[in-house]
Amino acid sequence: MRTFSIIWFGQLISTIGTYMTEFAITLWAWEATGSATALALMGFFSQLPRIPITLFAGLIVDRFNRKHLMLLGDAIAALSTVAIGLLYSIGDLQIWHLYLATTFNGGFGQIQSLAYQTSISGLVPPSQLTRANSMNSAVHYGAAIFGPALAGVLYPLIGLLGIIGMDLVSFGVAIASLLFLNIPQPSPPATLEIETLLAKLTFGLREVWRQPSLRALLLVSTLFWFFHDLGGAIYEPMILARSNGSAQVLASTAAAAGIGGVAGAIALSAWGGPKHKVGGMLAGFIGAGLSKTVFGLGRSPQIWVPAQFCSSLNFPLLGSSETAIWMTQIAPAKQGRVFAANALVVQVVSAGAALIAGPLAEHILEPAMAPRASLAKTFGALIGTSPGTAMAILYVACALAMVAVGLGGYWVPHLRRFEASSLTP
C-alpha cells in the first residue's frame, strides 16, 4: 500500500497541475478567439486519438512495461506543455498548436491511465482495493476543486507562463514518484494470430449486441452521454461569454462541480447505493438533467454555483449504478473486453458531440437569436439576449434531453428485466 500511496500522491499533484494548465489555456483561447467552436474543438481533438488507441491500449499495457508507459505518458504531457510555453513566450502560439498538443496528450494519456489502473491490483492487497479505488476518485474530484480554483486566482497575476511553470513542477513530482519504485509486471501473453487478435478486438461489442438487455443499456447510456457531452462542449465558452470572460466565475463553477462530486461520493458510500440499480442510474440521469437545466437558465454565479453542485451530486449515483449493472451481468472473465467496447462507443459519441457543438451554437442558434429573430422572440424573456444566449439555449436543450432519456428509460422493457437477471455465464 505504501508504494501505491506514493504513486497516488504524485498523480494527484500532477493532475492538479494539469487542470490548472487546461483552465489557463481555456482562458487564453477564449481571449484569443472568442469562439465556442475553437474551445469545443479542443475537446474533440482530445477525444479523437482515444478512439483507435482504445482498441489496442489493453494489448499494449499487457505486453509492455507499465512503469515505462506511465513515465512515457507523463513525459509526453510535460513536453507538450513546454512546447506551448515556448510558443507563447515568443508570441507565436496559435489555436491549432493547442489542437495538436491535446491530440498527443489524449492518445498517450489513454495508455498512461490504463497502465496506472491495471497496476493497482499488483500494488495493493485485495483487502485494500476499495480504499485504493476511493483514493483514485479523490484524484479527479480533488483536482477538479483545487486546479481551476488555483488557476482562477493565479492567472490574472502570473499569466499562462506562470501556470505552465507550476504544471511542469507537478509533472516532476509525478515522474519522481515513479522512478525509484517497483511496479509488478505480469507475464506477457502468448503471441496471437491476426484472426485471434481481430476476434479479441470485436468481442466486447459482439457480446453486448447479442443480448437485448445489454444492448438497451448501452444505447440508453450512450444517448445520455451524447447530450451530456454536447452541452458540456459549450459549457466553458457559455460561462465566459455570460460573465464577461471572468476567470473567477469559471473557476467557482468548476470548483462547485468538484465539491458536488466529492459530496455525492461520500453520501453514496455512507448509504451503500440503491437496491434497484437501474432506478438509481435513471434517477441520476434525471437529477443531473434538471440541475443542468437550471444552470443553463441562470445568468449569474448565484445560480450557476449551486446548480453545478447539485448536478455533480448525481454523477457518483448514476456512474456507480451503471457500473454495478454491468458487473452483475457480465462474467468477470469478459468484463475487460466488454468495458473497453463500452468506452469505445462513448468516446466516439463524445468526439462527435464536441465536433458539432460549436458550429451548432455559433452558426445556427446565434443567428436565430439576433434581434427580431424568431428564436429571440420566443426565448428572449426566459433566457435573455446577451452574449452567450445561443449557447445557453443549446445547453438547456441538451439538459432537457438528458431528463427525457432518464424518464424514457423507465419504459424500456429490457432495462426493467435487469433486477431479476442472473450473471451471464
Summary of the structure (lengths in Angstrom):
residues: 425
radius of gyration: 21.7
end to end distance: 33.6
largest distance: 68.2
contacts: 1475
relative contact order: 0.13
helix: 85%
strand: 0%
